[in-house]
Amino acid sequence: MPRSPGAEGAPPRIPRRTALLGGAGALGAAVLLPGCAASGPQAAPALPEAAATGATADGGVLRMARPPASQAETLDPASSLSAYEYLGALYSRLVRMDAEGQTVPDLATGWESDDDGLVWTFRLRDGVRFHDGRGFTSADAAYTLRRIVDPDLASPQGTVLGPLVEPGRVHTPEPGVLVVELTTPNFEFPALLTNYHCYVVPDGDGDTVGATGIGTGPFRLDSFSPGGRGRVVAYDDHWEGPPALDAIEMFSMTDIQARTNALLAGQVDLISQTNLDFATARVVEASERATIARSVNAQWYVLPMLTTAEPFTDARVRRAMKLAYDPRHVIDVALQGTGVPGNDNPVPPGTPYWTDYALERDPDRARALLAEAGHEGLSLELYTSAYDPVFTPMALAYRDSAAEAGIDITVRNTSADSYYTQIWMQKPLMATYWYTGRPADQLLNQVFRSGSSYNETAWSDGAFDDLLDAARATADEDRRRTLYQDAQRMVVDEGGAMTPMFADRLVGLSRDVLNYHESGFEFDYLNIGLRP
């Protein structure tokens, strides 16, 4: 989900989102502590397009502020309570997703399927060792995959892989070869293993890895306190070479203001899992110690219409809601331009299988459709909260834009603490967001397929599901792309999700940090470093 999926259920566990407790622009210049110089409001610094790059110092310690987490937090990557910031440091996957959304090698050097897309063979990297000295083999890869699909573990990725993978059909013919016989054809199967819950753990370590963190990543565990402080240190025998840093220290801080103050005061170097609102980002960029890194199109914002609730049971009303508003107006108001139109399609622009199909705004046609459906002069409540700083300005911008079609919207601001238990998937119309970084197959199946527990609009269409099944079973990539794009068109034309925009995530970090690079919702632990 969005975001980092939580455990399946009704409702699902809240994904790892930006845990913001204040409203949009809540910080302003008032957060600056003594000694944290900044330009005046008139300076209006432009936000950087990318993080600074260059040759780093030899070693050093990166201090990271992270949102508070549960005392049940664990280092087990397959868990719904995994300690997100530690995973990319401690572990590797068989495959990973690059910045262009392509599936590329990690612990697997290559892979191929049979002609039917049923049997997948992965060739594994030689000479890789876990932090405790054990050599990585296909037994570890097989054990990891079997754990993920074990219903007793209730891994979030288990709901994605479970329908495809049976433990008895995962084979290890050689130490360097993994063979997976799927239950149904899927030519996108390797892409589904890029999810961060798919990090490889040692064979048999399922009961202990949550505390030991033993993996094949660039760092090894030094200390870990669930929901609190922790530290990882460089693993010199890492198969890609040692990381640039000597260590990373993690600090849990209660709210966005505390984390931002710590950054501005030079007490931390990076704020994790926190999308700064535009006003706060300007304050950070104006300071002497800190700056902003943009992660382009990192989040997609949604106004889900619950299709099992009136008036959104009627496809004409859903289409009218989409025709009524101007995505560019919403971007300008909610993101100050730091994003691109979503055009009600959740697949990010420029990624594999994306289509540029869009509905042209037509308030008059929207008004006519509402009259045809018996909802002329439609009045609605749109629920939002301070959980994310973009929610409320997005809702208000949509309200103002849709008014031209005769739609009267009242924006209801509700509690952030209970938003994802009492509002999300409960109210007919509300605001939410998801992290990008998912392959199109997983995104469309997990969020829009009939019956998925993460289907936040409860939209169900057999023809859409059939398109996804046909795409998975199609060997020809061009034909597969066409099928996925046809599925996206159905989401735009008939589905319940309005996606006004993809937003750049605005990440706060020290001016001493170099080579911060995000792909999906993970950053590059190997190459991030500090200025010499």
N, C-alpha and C positions, 0 to 999 in steps of 0.2 A: 504494500500500500504505500502507498504514498509514502514516499516516506519510507520508513523502514517498517515493514509489516509487523504487527504484533501477533500474538497467539490468536488462532481462529476461535470463533465463538460468536455469541450474540449478546451485546455487541462485541466486536474484536477489541483487543487491547489497543490503546492509543499508540499509533506509530511514533517513532522517534522524530518529533517535530521540534521546531524552534520553541523552547519553553520561555515565552516572553510574558512577563507578569504586568508590564505597564502598557499604556496605550501608545498609539503612534506618536512619535515625536516627544515622548514623555520626558526624555532626558534634557535635550536642549543644552544651552551653555551652562546651566546650573550644575551639571555633573562634574565640571572641572574642579579638581582638587587643587590645593595650594601647590605650586610648582609645575602645574600642567598648563603650560602656555598655549594659547590658541589665538588665531586671528579673530577679529571682530566679526559680527554677523554680516557686515557688508562685504567681507572677503569672499564669501560664497565660493569656496574652493571647488574646482571640478574634481569629480571622483575618478581615480585612476581606472584605466581600462583593464589592467592586469597587474599581478604582483611583480615586484622587482626580482630580477634574476641576476646571476653572476656566480663567480667562484666564491665558495664559502670558506669560513674559518675551518681549521682542522679540529673538529670536535665542538664542544660547547653543550649547554643544557637549554632546551626549549621548555618554557613554562606555559602550560595550557590551562585555561579556565574553562570548565564545562558545567552544564546545568546540573542541579542535584538529581540524584538517582535513587532508586529503591535500595533498601538494605538487602534485598534479595538479588541484587545485581551479581552477575557471574561473568567469568571470562570464557565460558562455553559459547563459541560463535553460533551454534545451532539454536541456542535458547532465545525465547522471546524477551528475556531480561539481560541479554548480552551487553557488556560494557563497551559501547560502540567505539569510543576513542582508542581503546587498546587493540582492537581486532586487526587493523591494517598494520600495526606495529609488530604484532606477535605471530601472525599467520600468513600463509599463502593459499591460493586456490589452484585448482587444476587449470582454469582459464580465467581471464579477466577482461573487462571492457575498456577499450582505449577512449581517448577524447572524442573520437569520431563515432563512437557507438559500435565499433566493430569488436568481435570476439577474438582475442589474441592469446598467445601462450602464456602460461605462468608455470606451474609444476608439470603440466603436460606440454610437450614440444610439438605435438601434432595429433590429429584425429581424423577419422573418416567413418562413414556409415556404409552399410550395404545398400543395394539398389532401392530397397523399400523404406529406408529411414528407420528401421527397427533395431538393428544391431550396430552399436557404436563402439569403436575401438580407439582407445587413447594411448599414445606412446608417451611414457613418462621420463622426466629429466633424471639423468644419472648424477650421482655424487652429492645429492642433497641430504643434509642432516638436520634432524630436530635439535632443539636447544640442549637436550640432555645427551646428545651424541648418537642416538639411534639413527640409522639410515632410513630415508624415505623410500617406500616401495608401494606397489599396487595394493598391498594388503591395507595400508593406511587409507588410500583413496577409497577402496571398497567399504571399509569400516565407516568412514565418514558419510558416504552416501546412504548406506543402510541405516545409520542412526537418524539421518534427516527425515527419512520416510517412516520411521517408527512412530506409530500413532501415540504411543505412551510418552514420547518425548514432547510431542505437540510443538514441533519446530514450525515457525511461520512459513518457511520454505517447503515444509512437508506437504502443505496443501497444494503447492504448485507441482512438486515432483511426484507426490504419492500416486496420482492417477497414471503415471508413466512408468514408475520404477517399482519392481518387487524385489525384496532382499535376495531371494533365491536365484534371481536372474542377473546378479552382479558377480562377475567372474574375474579371477586373477590367474590367467594361464602362465604368466611369467612375472617376475618381480618388477619389470619395467613396462608391463602391459595391463591395462584395465579394459574389460569388455562389459558393456551394459546392453542387455536385451530388453528393449522397451515393450510395454504391453500394447501400445498403439504407435503408428508411425509418427515421427516428429523430426523434421529436418532442421528445426531450430533448437534441438536439445542442448548442444553445447552452450548456447547463449543463456539458458536457464541456470547454468552453473556459475555464472558471473556474480550472482547475488552474494552479499557478504555473509549470509548464514551458511555458505558453502565452503568456508575456509576449512582446510584439511587439518585434522587432529590425529595423533598417533593411534594406531590400532590398539583397542582395548582400554583407552584412557578416558572413556566417557564419564566415568564417575569421579574423576580427579581433575580433568582439564579445566573445569570451572574455577579451580583455585590455583593450579600450577601455571596455566597459560602456555604450556609447552607447544610450540609450533615450529615453523620453518621461516618465520618472518625476519626482518632486519633487526629487530630488537628482541631481547629476552626479558622476562619479568624479574624485577627486583623487589617490588612490594605492591600490594593491592589491598585496599580497604573498600568493600562494597559501599557505594554511595559517597565515598570520601576521597582521600588522597591516595596517590599511587605513583609508581616510578618504573619506567622500563629503561634498560641500558643496551648499548650497541652489542650486537651479536657479530663478532669478528669473522665467524665462519659462515656467514650468510652466503648462499649460493650466487647471489648477484654482486657480492662484495659488501664490505661493511657500510653502514649508513654514514652520512655526513656528520651527524650529531653523536655526541657521547651518550646522551640520555634525554629523555622527555619526562617531565614531572607534571602530574595531573592534579588539579585542584577543583573541587566542587564548590560552586558559589550560587547562592540562593536565587538571585534574580539578575536580569539584564543590566540593571543600574550598577549592581555590585561588580559584575564582570567588566563592564565598560570602565568604571572608575579604576579598577585594578590595572587595566590596560593603559589608561591615560597616565596613571601614576608610575608606570614602569615596573609594576609588580608581577605582571604576566606578559607573555609575548604573543599569545594567540587566543582568540575566543572561539570555542568550538560550538557547533550546533546552534548558532545564534545568527539569524538574519537581521542585521541592523536596519531600522527604519531610516528613511532618507535624511531626516533632520539630524539624527544621531550620527549617521555616517559622515555628514558634513562637519560635525564637531570633531569627530575622530580625525578626519583628514586634515583639519586645520591645526591639529596639535603638533608639538615638536617631536613627541615620542612615537606616535602611532599613525597608521595609515589604513587604507582599505584595499582589499583584493576583491575583485569581482569574479564570481563563478557564473558564467553566462548561461542563461536559460536553465538555472539549476532547480527552480521550483515552478510548478504549474498550479495556478490558482483556479478554483472551481466554485461555481454556484450551483450545487446539486439540487435538482427538482425531484422529489420523491414521487416516482411514477405510480405508486400504489395509493397516493393521497390526492384528493381533489384540490385544485382543478387539473393536476398534472397527469391524471389518467388519460386525458385527451391529447393525442399527438399534435393536434392543431394548436392547443395552448402552448405546448412545449416549443413548437416551431415559432409561434408568435413571440415568445419570450426571447428567442435568439435573434429574430429579425428586428426587435425593438431597440437594441442598444448598439452603441458604437464602441468597439474594443479599444480603439485608440484614445478615446476620451477617458476610459477607465484607466489605461496605462498612464496617461498624463497626470491624472489626479492621484492615483494610488501609488504609483512607482516613480513619479517625477521623470518619466521617460526611460527608466532603467529596465527595459524589458521589451518584448515583442508581442504582437497580437497572437492569441491562441486560436482564434476563429473556431472555438468550440470543439477543437480536435486535441486530444491529450498527448499525441505523439509529438515529441519536440521537433521543431524545424531543423533540417539538415542532418537528421539521423536516418539510418537505414529504414526504408519502407515508408517514410513520411510522405504525405500528399499535401499539396497546397490548396486542396479543395476548400472552399469557404462559401458561406451564405453572405450575400450582399445586404447590408443594412437597408431595411425598408419599413419604416414605422407605419406607413399607410397600409401595407399588406398585413402587418402584424395586427393592426386595429381591425381589419376586415376578417382575419382568421378568428379573432376573439369573438366578434359579433356572430360569425358563423357557428361557433362552438357554444353560443349562448352566454358568453362572459364579457359582453361589452361593459366598459367601465370597470375592469377587473381591479380589485383591491387585494393586496397581499401583505404578509409580514415576512421580512427577511431577517433571519437571526445571525448575529455576529458576536464577537467578544474581543477582549484585549489579548487573547491567547497568542495572536500574531498581529504585528502592528499594521499589516496591510489589509486585514479583514474589513475593518470599519470603513476606511476610505474607499475600498473597492465596492462595498455595499452601497455607500452613499453615491458614488459615481454611477453605478448601475441604476440606482433609483432615479437620478436626475436624467440620465440618458433615455431610460424607458418611458419617462413621463410623456414624451412626444407621441407615443403610441396609445396614450390614454390609460396607461397602467399606473395605478396609485400604490406605491410601496411605502410601508412603514418599517424603518430599520430598528430592530430590537437588539440592544446591546446586553448580553447576558454574562454570567460569571465565567471567567476563564477556567477556574478550577473544575467545574462540572460540565464544561462545554462538550467534551467528547464522550460523556456518559449520558447526558440528558438532552443534548441538542443534535449532535451528529447522528444521522440516520434515523432520527426521531421526528424532527420537524419537516414540514413540506418543502421549505426553502431556507437554505443557510449558506454560510461561507466556509470554505476549507481550502487546504492545499496539499499537494503531494510533492515529494522529491522526485526529480527526474533521475535518469541513470538506469532505468529498466529496459531490457529489450522489448520491442513492440509486442512480441508474442505474450510475454508475461503480463505486460501492462493491460493489454486488451482482454486477456482471459481473466486476470485477477480482479479487475475493477469493473468490467462491463459484462462478463459472461453471466448467463442465467444461473441463479443459485449461489454464486460466489458470496462468501460472507463479507467480502470487501466491496461488493457492488452497492455503493452508497446511494444510488438512485433506484435500486430494485428493478431496473429496466430488464425486461426479458423478451428476447426475440429469437425464435428458433432459426430463422434464416441467418442471423448474425452469428450464432453459435456454429452453424454449418460452415460458414465462410472461414471461421478460425480453424475448424477441423480440417477443411480442405487445404488451407494454407500450410498447416503443419505437415500434411501428408504429400506435399508437392515438392519434388526434387529440383525442378527448374527454378532458379532463384528469381528470374524475371516474372515468371507466372506467380510465384509465391508473393512477390512484391505487389503485384496487381490485386491479389486476393486480400492481402492485409490493407491495401489502400481502399478497396471496396468496403471492407469492414469499417474503416475510419469514416467513410462517407455516410454509412448508416448511423454511426454515432452522432455525426453532425446533423443529419437530416431528421432523425427520429428519436435519438436517445434523450436522456434526462439531464445530462451534464452540460452546463454552460461553462466554457473555459475561456474567459476573457483574455488571459495573458500568460506568458511565460516570463518569470521574473529573474533578473540577475540577483544571486545571493550576494549580499554585501558583508564581507568577512572582515572583522577588525583584527589587526595584527601589528606588531612592533615594526618600526622602520628598520630594525636590525635583522628582520627575517628575510631570507632570500629563497627563491624557488618554491614558493607555495603554489601548488597546482592541484586543482580538484578535478575529479572525473566522477560524474554521478554525485554521490554525497560522501565520497571518500577522498582524502588527499594523499599525496605522494610522500610516504614516510622515509623513503630511501634517500631522496635528494634534497629535502628541505634542510636548511641550515641557517647559520648566522653570519653576519658580515665579519670579515677578517678584522 
